[in-house]
Amino acid sequence: MLRNFVFWLSSKKTLTDALAERGMRYGFARRFVAGETLEDALAASKELNRESRSISLNHLGENVATAIDARTVAESYASMLRALDREKLDGNISIKLTQLGLDFDEGLCQALAREIAATGAGLGRGVEMDMEGAAYTEKTLRIFEAVQREFPVTGLAVQAYLHRTADDVERLARLKPKLRLVKGAYREPASVAVQKKSQVDENYLKLIGTLLDGRFFPAIATHDAAMLDHARQIIRERNIPAEKYEFQMIYGIRRDLQAQIRGEGHGLRIYVPFGTEWCPYFMRRLSERPANCLFVIRNLVAESVKSHPPSAASPH
Ligand SMILES: Cc1cc2nc3c(=O)[nH]c(=O)nc-3n(C[C@H](O)[C@H](O)[C@H](O)COP(=O)(O)OP(=O)(O)OC[C@H]3O[C@@H](n4cnc5c(N)ncnc54)[C@H](O)[C@@H]3O)c2cc1C
């Protein structure tokens, strides 16, 4: 319900414009977004590295519509890799293929993804492909397979809510790839994805078992304590060494669990989003948890009280 309401709100331009204008100025967007510039993201990443967490930089943005825009994004992804290297940070980057022209030219998209992976490999750094809406799943897999064959450190996100994912994971197994297991963040119809949280969780638990069976480098990406417990139990039972898997969480979410996982000696990578187009991402994070909306409302109220303090002469 709330999720749908926040999705609906996110389509109201006056609201998103107001949020976009105030979010960084008043700081509340920084809870989930490292900032608007690469420098902001690097500063946040340094802080996370100091706490022994590696990072994955994610430049927020929407689908592009022209080859020129796709090339510009590809260049900015390459600059992110070079900046990580220059700053000697422990991290990689996450990319979205729709930012590289997946909507209109699969060949161009693959060529640009390959160039980015080549830049990363030249610097000894991996590139992880996010998984987007179901309309892109098959094309994303095709591009991933081609790029990963050449650059084996390339990773891919797989979504537990899709009916097809268990088969996709088997299809990818022969590549021994890095796979990031997520629940799935898009609204998909029942024909392609399970609809109930309990079913998503059930799929997720099964896929944890598969990804930890030795054929993959799994990244268990969740803030769900039950999923994390299950993964840690399998890791213990199968005696899997810490260098054979990692956990991943999102910047600003469940920092208590982040500290706990790291404290137990597991590898932890934090997904660090940044960029001027942070508003849709921010709205998605709000929709995932009612308390996040209260947090923003509290900030907006505090801001308006600061700019219009109640009059001391008020008779009431
Ligand atoms: C590193 C990383 C990369 C991702 N990449 C992708 C991708 O490529 N494609 C894709 O579709 N999805 C991606 N996702 C998003 C994912 O699909 C889920 O939407 C998101 O992680 C929430 O699911 P959850 O596993 O945390 O479990 P949930 O069941 O949603 O949440 C479990 C608990 O986590 C906490 N929590 C979850 N979200 C929030 C929040 N916003 N604010 C505060 N607390 C919260 C709450 O305590 C909640 O009870 C990624 C997630 C992570 C962690």
The ligand as an SDF file (V2000), in Angstrom:
LIG
                    3D

 53 58  0  0  0  0  0  0  0  0999 V2000
   24.0710   -3.9040   -2.6700 C   0  0  0  0  0  0  0  0  0  0  0  0
   22.7090   -3.9550   -3.2900 C   0  0  0  0  0  0  0  0  0  0  0  0
   22.5800   -3.8670   -4.6640 C   0  0  0  0  0  0  0  0  0  0  0  0
   21.3190   -3.9500   -5.2580 C   0  0  0  0  0  0  0  0  0  0  0  0
   21.2020   -4.0010   -6.6210 N   0  0  0  0  0  0  0  0  0  0  0  0
   19.9930   -4.2200   -7.1840 C   0  0  0  0  0  0  0  0  0  0  0  0
   19.8540   -4.4610   -8.5790 C   0  0  0  0  0  0  0  0  0  0  0  0
   20.8230   -4.4720   -9.3390 O   0  0  0  0  0  0  0  0  0  0  0  0
   18.6050   -4.6720   -9.0710 N   0  0  0  0  0  0  0  0  0  0  0  0
   17.4830   -4.6850   -8.2590 C   0  0  0  0  0  0  0  0  0  0  0  0
   16.3790   -4.9180   -8.7600 O   0  0  0  0  0  0  0  0  0  0  0  0
   17.5990   -4.4470   -6.9360 N   0  0  0  0  0  0  0  0  0  0  0  0
   18.8010   -4.2150   -6.3760 C   0  0  0  0  0  0  0  0  0  0  0  0
   18.9060   -4.0360   -5.0240 N   0  0  0  0  0  0  0  0  0  0  0  0
   17.6610   -3.7600   -4.2280 C   0  0  0  0  0  0  0  0  0  0  0  0
   16.9780   -5.0210   -3.7620 C   0  0  0  0  0  0  0  0  0  0  0  0
   16.3750   -5.6670   -4.8610 O   0  0  0  0  0  0  0  0  0  0  0  0
   15.8970   -4.7060   -2.6900 C   0  0  0  0  0  0  0  0  0  0  0  0
   14.9200   -3.8690   -3.2380 O   0  0  0  0  0  0  0  0  0  0  0  0
   16.4450   -4.0140   -1.4400 C   0  0  0  0  0  0  0  0  0  0  0  0
   17.6960   -4.5190   -1.1020 O   0  0  0  0  0  0  0  0  0  0  0  0
   15.5130   -4.2420   -0.2450 C   0  0  0  0  0  0  0  0  0  0  0  0
   15.4240   -5.6180    0.0140 O   0  0  0  0  0  0  0  0  0  0  0  0
   16.1210   -6.3640    1.2550 P   0  0  0  0  0  0  0  0  0  0  0  0
   16.8340   -7.5300    0.7260 O   0  0  0  0  0  0  0  0  0  0  0  0
   16.9460   -5.4400    2.0440 O   0  0  0  0  0  0  0  0  0  0  0  0
   14.8900   -6.9640    2.0610 O   0  0  0  0  0  0  0  0  0  0  0  0
   13.5060   -6.3200    2.6040 P   0  0  0  0  0  0  0  0  0  0  0  0
   12.6590   -7.4690    2.9760 O   0  0  0  0  0  0  0  0  0  0  0  0
   12.9850   -5.3360    1.6450 O   0  0  0  0  0  0  0  0  0  0  0  0
   14.0260   -5.5860    3.8670 O   0  0  0  0  0  0  0  0  0  0  0  0
   14.5410   -6.2640    4.9970 C   0  0  0  0  0  0  0  0  0  0  0  0
   14.8410   -5.2620    6.0810 C   0  0  0  0  0  0  0  0  0  0  0  0
   15.8770   -4.3770    5.6390 O   0  0  0  0  0  0  0  0  0  0  0  0
   15.6590   -3.0580    6.0840 C   0  0  0  0  0  0  0  0  0  0  0  0
   15.4650   -2.1920    4.9270 N   0  0  0  0  0  0  0  0  0  0  0  0
   15.2470   -2.5600    3.6560 C   0  0  0  0  0  0  0  0  0  0  0  0
   15.1430   -1.4740    2.8630 N   0  0  0  0  0  0  0  0  0  0  0  0
   15.2760   -0.4090    3.6730 C   0  0  0  0  0  0  0  0  0  0  0  0
   15.2450    0.9930    3.4640 C   0  0  0  0  0  0  0  0  0  0  0  0
   15.0530    1.5240    2.2770 N   0  0  0  0  0  0  0  0  0  0  0  0
   15.4300    1.8000    4.5350 N   0  0  0  0  0  0  0  0  0  0  0  0
   15.6360    1.2840    5.7650 C   0  0  0  0  0  0  0  0  0  0  0  0
   15.6600   -0.0190    6.0150 N   0  0  0  0  0  0  0  0  0  0  0  0
   15.4820   -0.8560    4.9990 C   0  0  0  0  0  0  0  0  0  0  0  0
   14.4200   -3.1160    6.9690 C   0  0  0  0  0  0  0  0  0  0  0  0
   14.8510   -3.3340    8.2870 O   0  0  0  0  0  0  0  0  0  0  0  0
   13.7010   -4.3220    6.4280 C   0  0  0  0  0  0  0  0  0  0  0  0
   12.8250   -4.8970    7.3590 O   0  0  0  0  0  0  0  0  0  0  0  0
   20.1530   -4.0180   -4.4250 C   0  0  0  0  0  0  0  0  0  0  0  0
   20.2940   -4.1320   -3.0400 C   0  0  0  0  0  0  0  0  0  0  0  0
   21.5430   -4.1330   -2.4690 C   0  0  0  0  0  0  0  0  0  0  0  0
   21.6550   -4.3070   -0.9950 C   0  0  0  0  0  0  0  0  0  0  0  0
  1  2  1  0
  2  3  1  0
  2 52  2  0
  3  4  2  0
  4  5  1  0
  4 50  1  0
  5  6  2  0
  6  7  1  0
  6 13  1  0
  7  8  2  0
  7  9  1  0
  9 10  1  0
 10 11  2  0
 10 12  1  0
 12 13  2  0
 13 14  1  0
 14 15  1  0
 14 50  1  0
 15 16  1  0
 16 17  1  0
 16 18  1  0
 18 19  1  0
 18 20  1  0
 20 21  1  0
 20 22  1  0
 22 23  1  0
 23 24  1  0
 24 25  2  0
 24 26  1  0
 24 27  1  0
 27 28  1  0
 28 29  2  0
 28 30  1  0
 28 31  1  0
 31 32  1  0
 32 33  1  0
 33 34  1  0
 33 48  1  0
 34 35  1  0
 35 36  1  0
 35 46  1  0
 36 37  1  0
 36 45  1  0
 37 38  2  0
 38 39  1  0
 39 40  1  0
 39 45  2  0
 40 41  1  0
 40 42  2  0
 42 43  1  0
 43 44  2  0
 44 45  1  0
 46 47  1  0
 46 48  1  0
 48 49  1  0
 50 51  2  0
 51 52  1  0
 52 53  1  0
M  END
$$$$
